[in-house]
Amino acid sequence: MTVVDAATVLFVTAAATALAGIAVTAVAYQGYRRHNSAMMRYLAVGIAFVAVAPFCISYGLAPLAGLDDATTLLAVLCANVAGLLALVYSLDGT
């Protein structure tokens, strides 16, 4: 039986989430380009901030900048809040 390290499982699931987020963001961005809809642009930005930015912050920015765990968590939470605000704005339609 093979034992998989928890950090490896965490990285793989985070990478899969980021890849799925990139795919959905690309579709939403294509909708924005096709229909020139600002709401689709906010949808694409929101999905990118919720699904892709946490991976980039955790595995890209944090190691490069030498961020501690608390600062990394704060940055991820700020990205999530920004993404959710963009999603709410895109769904509001005003």
N, CA, C and O atoms as CSV, one atom per row, in Angstrom:
chain,resi,resn,atom,element,x,y,z
A,1,MET,N,N,0.843,-1.177,0.000
A,1,MET,CA,C,0.000,0.000,0.000
A,1,MET,C,C,0.890,1.244,0.000
A,1,MET,O,O,1.864,1.325,0.749
A,2,THR,N,N,0.546,2.190,-0.835
A,2,THR,CA,C,1.321,3.414,-0.958
A,2,THR,C,C,0.724,4.488,-0.061
A,2,THR,O,O,-0.483,4.729,-0.073
A,3,VAL,N,N,1.587,5.122,0.712
A,3,VAL,CA,C,1.160,6.211,1.580
A,3,VAL,C,C,1.494,7.521,0.871
A,3,VAL,O,O,2.632,7.752,0.462
A,4,VAL,N,N,0.483,8.367,0.735
A,4,VAL,CA,C,0.668,9.652,0.066
A,4,VAL,C,C,0.740,10.740,1.128
A,4,VAL,O,O,-0.088,10.796,2.037
A,5,ASP,N,N,1.723,11.584,0.999
A,5,ASP,CA,C,1.913,12.695,1.931
A,5,ASP,C,C,0.743,13.669,1.822
A,5,ASP,O,O,0.245,13.935,0.728
A,6,ALA,N,N,0.312,14.196,2.961
A,6,ALA,CA,C,-0.819,15.135,2.983
A,6,ALA,C,C,-0.508,16.396,2.187
A,6,ALA,O,O,-1.402,16.957,1.552
A,7,ALA,N,N,0.726,16.848,2.210
A,7,ALA,CA,C,1.108,18.043,1.456
A,7,ALA,C,C,0.983,17.806,-0.050
A,7,ALA,O,O,0.633,18.721,-0.795
A,8,THR,N,N,1.261,16.603,-0.489
A,8,THR,CA,C,1.119,16.267,-1.907
A,8,THR,C,C,-0.348,16.272,-2.319
A,8,THR,O,O,-0.704,16.798,-3.374
A,9,VAL,N,N,-1.193,15.685,-1.483
A,9,VAL,CA,C,-2.630,15.671,-1.768
A,9,VAL,C,C,-3.170,17.098,-1.803
A,9,VAL,O,O,-3.973,17.438,-2.672
A,10,LEU,N,N,-2.736,17.925,-0.868
A,10,LEU,CA,C,-3.171,19.319,-0.824
A,10,LEU,C,C,-2.740,20.064,-2.087
A,10,LEU,O,O,-3.525,20.819,-2.660
A,11,PHE,N,N,-1.505,19.857,-2.518
A,11,PHE,CA,C,-1.025,20.529,-3.723
A,11,PHE,C,C,-1.793,20.079,-4.955
A,11,PHE,O,O,-2.170,20.904,-5.788
A,12,VAL,N,N,-2.028,18.783,-5.076
A,12,VAL,CA,C,-2.733,18.253,-6.249
A,12,VAL,C,C,-4.171,18.769,-6.300
A,12,VAL,O,O,-4.647,19.156,-7.367
A,13,THR,N,N,-4.862,18.780,-5.171
A,13,THR,CA,C,-6.239,19.274,-5.175
A,13,THR,C,C,-6.289,20.781,-5.427
A,13,THR,O,O,-7.193,21.264,-6.110
A,14,ALA,N,N,-5.334,21.521,-4.888
A,14,ALA,CA,C,-5.286,22.962,-5.140
A,14,ALA,C,C,-4.974,23.234,-6.610
A,14,ALA,O,O,-5.548,24.146,-7.205
A,15,ALA,N,N,-4.084,22.461,-7.192
A,15,ALA,CA,C,-3.752,22.630,-8.604
A,15,ALA,C,C,-4.942,22.273,-9.490
A,15,ALA,O,O,-5.201,22.951,-10.484
A,16,ALA,N,N,-5.665,21.216,-9.134
A,16,ALA,CA,C,-6.856,20.836,-9.907
A,16,ALA,C,C,-7.924,21.924,-9.823
A,16,ALA,O,O,-8.585,22.222,-10.818
A,17,THR,N,N,-8.094,22.515,-8.645
A,17,THR,CA,C,-9.046,23.614,-8.495
A,17,THR,C,C,-8.628,24.804,-9.344
A,17,THR,O,O,-9.464,25.426,-10.000
A,18,ALA,N,N,-7.348,25.122,-9.336
A,18,ALA,CA,C,-6.853,26.248,-10.131
A,18,ALA,C,C,-7.036,25.989,-11.625
A,18,ALA,O,O,-7.422,26.894,-12.365
A,19,LEU,N,N,-6.766,24.777,-12.072
A,19,LEU,CA,C,-6.939,24.454,-13.492
A,19,LEU,C,C,-8.406,24.534,-13.904
A,19,LEU,O,O,-8.725,25.061,-14.970
A,20,ALA,N,N,-9.296,24.013,-13.066
A,20,ALA,CA,C,-10.728,24.125,-13.361
A,20,ALA,C,C,-11.152,25.589,-13.356
A,20,ALA,O,O,-11.952,26.005,-14.193
A,21,GLY,N,N,-10.622,26.373,-12.419
A,21,GLY,CA,C,-10.926,27.797,-12.366
A,21,GLY,C,C,-10.450,28.530,-13.605
A,21,GLY,O,O,-11.129,29.430,-14.099
A,22,ILE,N,N,-9.288,28.151,-14.109
A,22,ILE,CA,C,-8.777,28.762,-15.340
A,22,ILE,C,C,-9.702,28.445,-16.506
A,22,ILE,O,O,-9.984,29.312,-17.332
A,23,ALA,N,N,-10.176,27.200,-16.575
A,23,ALA,CA,C,-11.071,26.813,-17.668
A,23,ALA,C,C,-12.385,27.591,-17.606
A,23,ALA,O,O,-12.858,28.087,-18.629
A,24,VAL,N,N,-12.971,27.700,-16.423
A,24,VAL,CA,C,-14.236,28.424,-16.285
A,24,VAL,C,C,-14.027,29.920,-16.525
A,24,VAL,O,O,-14.868,30.575,-17.140
A,25,THR,N,N,-12.920,30.451,-16.046
A,25,THR,CA,C,-12.603,31.856,-16.281
A,25,THR,C,C,-12.459,32.136,-17.773
A,25,THR,O,O,-12.920,33.168,-18.259
A,26,ALA,N,N,-11.824,31.226,-18.494
A,26,ALA,CA,C,-11.646,31.408,-19.941
A,26,ALA,C,C,-12.993,31.424,-20.661
A,26,ALA,O,O,-13.202,32.225,-21.572
A,27,VAL,N,N,-13.901,30.545,-20.258
A,27,VAL,CA,C,-15.227,30.523,-20.881
A,27,VAL,C,C,-15.978,31.813,-20.586
A,27,VAL,O,O,-16.605,32.386,-21.477
A,28,ALA,N,N,-15.918,32.276,-19.334
A,28,ALA,CA,C,-16.591,33.526,-18.978
A,28,ALA,C,C,-15.968,34.706,-19.721
A,28,ALA,O,O,-16.681,35.618,-20.140
A,29,TYR,N,N,-14.665,34.698,-19.884
A,29,TYR,CA,C,-13.999,35.787,-20.614
A,29,TYR,C,C,-14.386,35.762,-22.095
A,29,TYR,O,O,-14.564,36.815,-22.708
A,30,GLN,N,N,-14.513,34.579,-22.664
A,30,GLN,CA,C,-14.976,34.481,-24.053
A,30,GLN,C,C,-16.386,35.046,-24.186
A,30,GLN,O,O,-16.703,35.710,-25.173
A,31,GLY,N,N,-17.230,34.782,-23.194
A,31,GLY,CA,C,-18.577,35.362,-23.202
A,31,GLY,C,C,-18.537,36.874,-23.128
A,31,GLY,O,O,-19.324,37.561,-23.780
A,32,TYR,N,N,-17.610,37.389,-22.326
A,32,TYR,CA,C,-17.443,38.845,-22.250
A,32,TYR,C,C,-17.023,39.403,-23.607
A,32,TYR,O,O,-17.588,40.393,-24.071
A,33,ARG,N,N,-16.039,38.776,-24.242
A,33,ARG,CA,C,-15.541,39.262,-25.526
A,33,ARG,C,C,-16.604,39.157,-26.621
A,33,ARG,O,O,-16.724,40.039,-27.472
A,34,ARG,N,N,-17.370,38.070,-26.587
A,34,ARG,CA,C,-18.360,37.849,-27.632
A,34,ARG,C,C,-19.521,38.829,-27.521
A,34,ARG,O,O,-19.987,39.350,-28.535
A,35,HIS,N,N,-19.996,39.088,-26.296
A,35,HIS,CA,C,-21.197,39.898,-26.101
A,35,HIS,C,C,-20.908,41.289,-25.545
A,35,HIS,O,O,-21.825,42.086,-25.344
A,36,ASN,N,N,-19.621,41.579,-25.297
A,36,ASN,CA,C,-19.221,42.861,-24.729
A,36,ASN,C,C,-20.022,43.175,-23.462
A,36,ASN,O,O,-20.511,44.289,-23.279
A,37,SER,N,N,-20.141,42.172,-22.599
A,37,SER,CA,C,-20.934,42.278,-21.382
A,37,SER,C,C,-20.016,42.488,-20.174
A,37,SER,O,O,-19.172,41.647,-19.863
A,38,ALA,N,N,-20.198,43.602,-19.516
A,38,ALA,CA,C,-19.383,43.886,-18.327
A,38,ALA,C,C,-19.653,42.869,-17.223
A,38,ALA,O,O,-18.754,42.550,-16.445
A,39,MET,N,N,-20.871,42.358,-17.146
A,39,MET,CA,C,-21.197,41.383,-16.106
A,39,MET,C,C,-20.403,40.088,-16.300
A,39,MET,O,O,-19.980,39.468,-15.325
A,40,MET,N,N,-20.203,39.682,-17.544
A,40,MET,CA,C,-19.397,38.488,-17.807
A,40,MET,C,C,-17.933,38.735,-17.451
A,40,MET,O,O,-17.235,37.819,-17.016
A,41,ARG,N,N,-17.471,39.967,-17.636
A,41,ARG,CA,C,-16.100,40.304,-17.244
A,41,ARG,C,C,-15.945,40.174,-15.737
A,41,ARG,O,O,-14.962,39.610,-15.256
A,42,TYR,N,N,-16.928,40.702,-14.980
A,42,TYR,CA,C,-16.866,40.574,-13.520
A,42,TYR,C,C,-16.980,39.121,-13.085
A,42,TYR,O,O,-16.365,38.720,-12.097
A,43,LEU,N,N,-17.759,38.332,-13.809
A,43,LEU,CA,C,-17.849,36.910,-13.507
A,43,LEU,C,C,-16.490,36.239,-13.693
A,43,LEU,O,O,-16.062,35.451,-12.850
A,44,ALA,N,N,-15.816,36.550,-14.794
A,44,ALA,CA,C,-14.495,35.970,-15.052
A,44,ALA,C,C,-13.491,36.389,-13.983
A,44,ALA,O,O,-12.721,35.565,-13.489
A,45,VAL,N,N,-13.503,37.664,-13.631
A,45,VAL,CA,C,-12.581,38.152,-12.597
A,45,VAL,C,C,-12.885,37.493,-11.254
A,45,VAL,O,O,-11.968,37.093,-10.536
A,46,GLY,N,N,-14.161,37.380,-10.915
A,46,GLY,CA,C,-14.544,36.771,-9.646
A,46,GLY,C,C,-14.112,35.327,-9.541
A,46,GLY,O,O,-13.588,34.904,-8.510
A,47,ILE,N,N,-14.327,34.566,-10.599
A,47,ILE,CA,C,-13.916,33.163,-10.585
A,47,ILE,C,C,-12.403,33.051,-10.501
A,47,ILE,O,O,-11.883,32.184,-9.799
A,48,ALA,N,N,-11.699,33.911,-11.204
A,48,ALA,CA,C,-10.238,33.879,-11.143
A,48,ALA,C,C,-9.733,34.168,-9.734
A,48,ALA,O,O,-8.807,33.513,-9.255
A,49,PHE,N,N,-10.346,35.153,-9.070
A,49,PHE,CA,C,-9.899,35.487,-7.720
A,49,PHE,C,C,-10.270,34.413,-6.701
A,49,PHE,O,O,-9.544,34.210,-5.727
A,50,VAL,N,N,-11.381,33.728,-6.911
A,50,VAL,CA,C,-11.808,32.700,-5.956
A,50,VAL,C,C,-11.069,31.387,-6.179
A,50,VAL,O,O,-10.686,30.726,-5.214
A,51,ALA,N,N,-10.862,30.997,-7.438
A,51,ALA,CA,C,-10.322,29.673,-7.713
A,51,ALA,C,C,-8.839,29.645,-8.068
A,51,ALA,O,O,-8.148,28.680,-7.743
A,52,VAL,N,N,-8.346,30.678,-8.723
A,52,VAL,CA,C,-6.970,30.640,-9.221
A,52,VAL,C,C,-6.009,31.405,-8.313
A,52,VAL,O,O,-4.910,30.927,-8.031
A,53,ALA,N,N,-6.413,32.581,-7.856
A,53,ALA,CA,C,-5.511,33.416,-7.053
A,53,ALA,C,C,-5.009,32.736,-5.781
A,53,ALA,O,O,-3.830,32.887,-5.457
A,54,PRO,N,N,-5.849,31.986,-5.031
A,54,PRO,CA,C,-5.308,31.335,-3.825
A,54,PRO,C,C,-4.159,30.377,-4.122
A,54,PRO,O,O,-3.201,30.301,-3.353
A,55,PHE,N,N,-4.249,29.647,-5.232
A,55,PHE,CA,C,-3.150,28.748,-5.600
A,55,PHE,C,C,-1.891,29.538,-5.934
A,55,PHE,O,O,-0.791,29.190,-5.506
A,56,CYS,N,N,-2.070,30.605,-6.704
A,56,CYS,CA,C,-0.912,31.433,-7.082
A,56,CYS,C,C,-0.273,32.092,-5.860
A,56,CYS,O,O,0.950,32.213,-5.778
A,57,ILE,N,N,-1.100,32.511,-4.926
A,57,ILE,CA,C,-0.571,33.140,-3.710
A,57,ILE,C,C,0.145,32.109,-2.842
A,57,ILE,O,O,1.256,32.349,-2.370
A,58,SER,N,N,-0.499,30.964,-2.635
A,58,SER,CA,C,0.051,29.959,-1.723
A,58,SER,C,C,1.316,29.295,-2.238
A,58,SER,O,O,2.260,29.063,-1.483
A,59,TYR,N,N,1.327,28.991,-3.532
A,59,TYR,CA,C,2.451,28.228,-4.072
A,59,TYR,C,C,3.388,29.046,-4.954
A,59,TYR,O,O,4.423,28.539,-5.386
A,60,GLY,N,N,3.045,30.290,-5.223
A,60,GLY,CA,C,3.913,31.140,-6.028
A,60,GLY,C,C,4.449,32.326,-5.261
A,60,GLY,O,O,5.658,32.470,-5.075
A,61,LEU,N,N,3.531,33.181,-4.813
A,61,LEU,CA,C,3.939,34.419,-4.154
A,61,LEU,C,C,4.555,34.173,-2.771
A,61,LEU,O,O,5.590,34.753,-2.443
A,62,ALA,N,N,3.933,33.332,-1.979
A,62,ALA,CA,C,4.403,33.111,-0.606
A,62,ALA,C,C,5.841,32.580,-0.547
A,62,ALA,O,O,6.651,33.119,0.208
A,63,PRO,N,N,6.183,31.541,-1.320
A,63,PRO,CA,C,7.580,31.084,-1.274
A,63,PRO,C,C,8.562,32.113,-1.840
A,63,PRO,O,O,9.669,32.265,-1.323
A,64,LEU,N,N,8.160,32.815,-2.896
A,64,LEU,CA,C,9.082,33.794,-3.498
A,64,LEU,C,C,9.326,34.981,-2.576
A,64,LEU,O,O,10.453,35.464,-2.464
A,65,ALA,N,N,8.261,35.457,-1.910
A,65,ALA,CA,C,8.392,36.626,-1.050
A,65,ALA,C,C,8.752,36.254,0.387
A,65,ALA,O,O,9.012,37.134,1.208
A,66,GLY,N,N,8.770,34.975,0.690
A,66,GLY,CA,C,9.095,34.545,2.047
A,66,GLY,C,C,8.021,34.916,3.066
A,66,GLY,O,O,8.327,35.261,4.207
A,67,LEU,N,N,6.763,34.842,2.643
A,67,LEU,CA,C,5.664,35.212,3.533
A,67,LEU,C,C,5.440,34.133,4.584
A,67,LEU,O,O,5.581,32.943,4.304
A,68,ASP,N,N,5.094,34.556,5.785
A,68,ASP,CA,C,4.760,33.582,6.817
A,68,ASP,C,C,3.331,33.083,6.586
A,68,ASP,O,O,2.623,33.582,5.711
A,69,ASP,N,N,2.919,32.094,7.382
A,69,ASP,CA,C,1.613,31.469,7.185
A,69,ASP,C,C,0.462,32.445,7.389
A,69,ASP,O,O,-0.520,32.402,6.648
A,70,ALA,N,N,0.565,33.313,8.372
A,70,ALA,CA,C,-0.524,34.250,8.659
A,70,ALA,C,C,-0.696,35.250,7.516
A,70,ALA,O,O,-1.823,35.566,7.133
A,71,THR,N,N,0.395,35.740,6.982
A,71,THR,CA,C,0.328,36.695,5.875
A,71,THR,C,C,-0.209,36.019,4.612
A,71,THR,O,O,-0.982,36.618,3.865
A,72,THR,N,N,0.198,34.784,4.379
A,72,THR,CA,C,-0.307,34.030,3.232
A,72,THR,C,C,-1.806,33.812,3.362
A,72,THR,O,O,-2.550,33.994,2.399
A,73,LEU,N,N,-2.249,33.424,4.549
A,73,LEU,CA,C,-3.676,33.201,4.779
A,73,LEU,C,C,-4.459,34.501,4.595
A,73,LEU,O,O,-5.542,34.493,4.010
A,74,LEU,N,N,-3.926,35.600,5.084
A,74,LEU,CA,C,-4.592,36.893,4.904
A,74,LEU,C,C,-4.704,37.248,3.423
A,74,LEU,O,O,-5.746,37.732,2.981
A,75,ALA,N,N,-3.660,37.018,2.669
A,75,ALA,CA,C,-3.690,37.315,1.236
A,75,ALA,C,C,-4.706,36.438,0.508
A,75,ALA,O,O,-5.420,36.920,-0.371
A,76,VAL,N,N,-4.778,35.169,0.862
A,76,VAL,CA,C,-5.752,34.262,0.251
A,76,VAL,C,C,-7.166,34.696,0.607
A,76,VAL,O,O,-8.045,34.701,-0.256
A,77,LEU,N,N,-7.395,35.056,1.851
A,77,LEU,CA,C,-8.730,35.501,2.264
A,77,LEU,C,C,-9.128,36.802,1.572
A,77,LEU,O,O,-10.286,36.968,1.191
A,78,CYS,N,N,-8.188,37.719,1.407
A,78,CYS,CA,C,-8.479,38.965,0.685
A,78,CYS,C,C,-8.825,38.675,-0.777
A,78,CYS,O,O,-9.725,39.303,-1.336
A,79,ALA,N,N,-8.120,37.735,-1.395
A,79,ALA,CA,C,-8.439,37.348,-2.769
A,79,ALA,C,C,-9.833,36.739,-2.847
A,79,ALA,O,O,-10.583,37.023,-3.780
A,80,ASN,N,N,-10.180,35.908,-1.877
A,80,ASN,CA,C,-11.515,35.316,-1.857
A,80,ASN,C,C,-12.599,36.372,-1.701
A,80,ASN,O,O,-13.625,36.313,-2.379
A,81,VAL,N,N,-12.380,37.329,-0.820
A,81,VAL,CA,C,-13.376,38.394,-0.621
A,81,VAL,C,C,-13.520,39.221,-1.888
A,81,VAL,O,O,-14.638,39.533,-2.299
A,82,ALA,N,N,-12.407,39.578,-2.511
A,82,ALA,CA,C,-12.469,40.351,-3.754
A,82,ALA,C,C,-13.195,39.567,-4.843
A,82,ALA,O,O,-13.994,40.130,-5.591
A,83,GLY,N,N,-12.919,38.280,-4.931
A,83,GLY,CA,C,-13.587,37.445,-5.920
A,83,GLY,C,C,-15.077,37.324,-5.669
A,83,GLY,O,O,-15.875,37.398,-6.602
A,84,LEU,N,N,-15.454,37.139,-4.418
A,84,LEU,CA,C,-16.876,37.043,-4.093
A,84,LEU,C,C,-17.601,38.350,-4.350
A,84,LEU,O,O,-18.746,38.344,-4.801
A,85,LEU,N,N,-16.954,39.465,-4.073
A,85,LEU,CA,C,-17.574,40.759,-4.380
A,85,LEU,C,C,-17.778,40.920,-5.886
A,85,LEU,O,O,-18.816,41.419,-6.321
A,86,ALA,N,N,-16.804,40.505,-6.673
A,86,ALA,CA,C,-16.953,40.577,-8.131
A,86,ALA,C,C,-18.066,39.647,-8.604
A,86,ALA,O,O,-18.825,40.003,-9.505
A,87,LEU,N,N,-18.174,38.461,-8.007
A,87,LEU,CA,C,-19.247,37.532,-8.375
A,87,LEU,C,C,-20.616,38.092,-8.025
A,87,LEU,O,O,-21.554,37.993,-8.815
A,88,VAL,N,N,-20.728,38.675,-6.847
A,88,VAL,CA,C,-22.010,39.270,-6.452
A,88,VAL,C,C,-22.386,40.402,-7.403
A,88,VAL,O,O,-23.544,40.529,-7.802
A,89,TYR,N,N,-21.410,41.216,-7.759
A,89,TYR,CA,C,-21.672,42.308,-8.693
A,89,TYR,C,C,-22.086,41.774,-10.058
A,89,TYR,O,O,-22.966,42.339,-10.707
A,90,SER,N,N,-21.455,40.689,-10.496
A,90,SER,CA,C,-21.791,40.138,-11.807
A,90,SER,C,C,-23.197,39.537,-11.816
A,90,SER,O,O,-23.877,39.575,-12.841
A,91,LEU,N,N,-23.630,38.995,-10.706
A,91,LEU,CA,C,-24.960,38.385,-10.641
A,91,LEU,C,C,-26.059,39.407,-10.378
A,91,LEU,O,O,-27.227,39.161,-10.676
A,92,ASP,N,N,-25.683,40.552,-9.819
A,92,ASP,CA,C,-26.660,41.585,-9.510
A,92,ASP,C,C,-27.227,42.185,-10.790
A,92,ASP,O,O,-28.428,42.438,-10.877
A,93,GLY,N,N,-26.390,42.408,-11.760
A,93,GLY,CA,C,-26.847,42.905,-13.042
A,93,GLY,C,C,-27.155,44.383,-13.100
A,93,GLY,O,O,-27.819,44.838,-14.033
A,94,THR,N,N,-26.690,45.144,-12.126
A,94,THR,CA,C,-26.964,46.586,-12.137
A,94,THR,C,C,-25.712,47.349,-12.469
A,94,THR,O,O,-25.735,48.579,-12.527
